[in-house]
């Protein structure tokens, strides 16, 4: 059992000043306090026996707020009693572990304005805070973007200008015109005319509320940083996977921006722990008993997998050498696989033939392409998923720099330079990117 009492007690056995934690006997009539050293030896003095019931005295547990210990609560109240309410600089100096703003906010929030009097019940017991720690730490607050007018980023943000906190064109932008000649208190004004004017004012008030609601949606749901939101989704590719994140995106309509990120980070930590547990089980099955052996095991496992792939590809090629048609099909299949991995698709010139259009029907991501994009992917022999990734990368880089050159696109996209040029020209013609001058 934990109790809170004032400091300045002395051990009855050795006479030293007690520091938390120490022991208080609950059966002795007179106050009996012992240090941990004397208690561990089973010391007895006077009427005190070492088999008496006792309690551990300490103040390092949260009482009203998980960030404030009971000892800090006592120092805060003693400091306010001695320094006076309002002298928060001296109060913070006596509390030692908190600044003046934290002391002022905590006192008014928990001792003055809290509806439960005289003191609220403890909301953060020690056991819960120890078992359920905060799953992640993140910081918010970023300089708002300042997109150029009529840019792609400006259109993505629906014309919202974060630095000003307004839309370029407000909702019902001409609502004020209806009130510019409105007057009250004229002598010839009857009751019905007054009611009509009040109704017009109420309608205008509803327009103002709708404007505020739209700005609140932009701010609370994280729509001010669309590029940051795109990067945020990529963080969860290795844990939550793309199909799961597509399903979870629905909750962004119900939760505020910070709450939604907190929700995703919790799931991300859970799946990451599952992957680590699975890896540890695999390593234990392989006979590994030291953590420092895991990186070496993973490197060797990767090399072994690559050797097996090369061996299987060589075996397949040897089986196709006797048949020219099978050999040509094998080369085309390897070209598609390398293109989907983002690798260069150079094939020895002796075996190279004019490539046929790639059939992309049924491949993942094909349903997301337009008819022109499907023709391009088939002509340049790029699978739909790879094309969508290239398209997103180039558009984001163009928005970031205000324009994009072909050389910059080639440095970003690690595929054949001819394919990069065709994709770059296609995006220019469609107006999705613009050339940097």
Steps between C-alpha positions, in 0.01 A plus 500: 500500500635844403439802722606862486637677805725795555875477485740551789458162676787325679573125515449377860785248467790680333382862538550608137259732320269287292473532122233330298424219495498405869288290740220607735374251761118501517469309833722700734310762701777755467622590152767253392702560183787287373740529210514216250837379630378457858171348383684245283705388804181441701593758765279534807484784753272561797149372427572461131531141375623398156177306434277810530297617203661783310458729202749639250513879494579659167367788291630415151165378364249709297207634699294736286698519178725236348774764450493618864613287794351527847823658627471774235136557601609557863779737397259692278243553778769589756655748256164668429435521874836665560539716188138590435272428206629670187871501581559210261868571444584437867253211513674330207836560668384309810336221300832468311380251236233714327499843339266786589251431219470134594444588866233757420315275254511198734376690803205665329410192297499251789439712812285792388295424190462125544129422560582224751566660838692522720741281303441287189553127505829367365461428130840352428582215741857385493421147380319625188767750405764228534312239297371730226777746407459749219564299181686772313628855516435753229521875469264725315536856385649577162541815300189512278554461125457801275396357163499721192160592363359250248777249580427131545557525875264798517229298321557199725431721801174632348640854486577511874790726603637371835726798564193728498248251634252583221383361169583689186128508428280472807185294515208712367748779438234762418284446810595845633344673200153409622556694824675810375180710484327342797387751766310462825298752701334698223172673594296352215618147570230251598532174693501272194783695338703475820449121507619473138814698583571283804456189284758640255743558787446143621566368149821701484600366841454144371734582209767618744463178701538292184818689408643435846400132477685453171815662636476282810479188280815604311691555824378210715514227236853572380403620150743793515800277416391264219860417410576414863190279509624311194838438663323395821315218319826361361624454856254216552570302180717241677268449798135581423527436120326697228163314504461551876590870490244551222233360733623702799488827305124508560562581868669828399148636451410425862821587687696822514844511340703435817256234622515317167883504497497373859265218394720401204819513707347264756417248227843551345670420832283190545580357155867591541512306828335204331766502228777520758350214699474293182864577418613402850309171474665428165845579640439283804392214270826542306697468824591867555522603865660847474346818364821614330485187278170603338639761249754246371228236471278736298784588260582133443132420452469772236808379313374143508166608356673692220717196415192279487325744266800517268534121505134448417515763222810333352336159514193636326712671233697181430174318449386763246821520293397220267173678413533850350139592580531401866829692526335816360210467746746457789687821404175697479388371840831599658466847348159546664629377836797738496274790401267427793799504737616841372811354336654572161362275230809469283514168317805382304483646148555163336175364642298824488201523270239769453288477815129435471245706696460372853161357593407672828144375532448340838826635647477676841413870467370475143151610605644831630638605159331708235480376141801713398702379796420139411627556145818659632569217747444241227727685253792564738451161674454631855265325742215719637616503864847615398353770274274634778799521735707684235210737426451588869874558552533735202186700585607545863850609399358743244271656763790527741740667254244690294611318183691191388771435244555173316841458664341534844236243407770255389684544830179422690382204291752216480375332183595511133563860389283460189204388710554792735498745208174359362328513841635853557368620160162336569459677835595832336238455229234416759586808704581299814850650519662805349846547359749694708635795309 
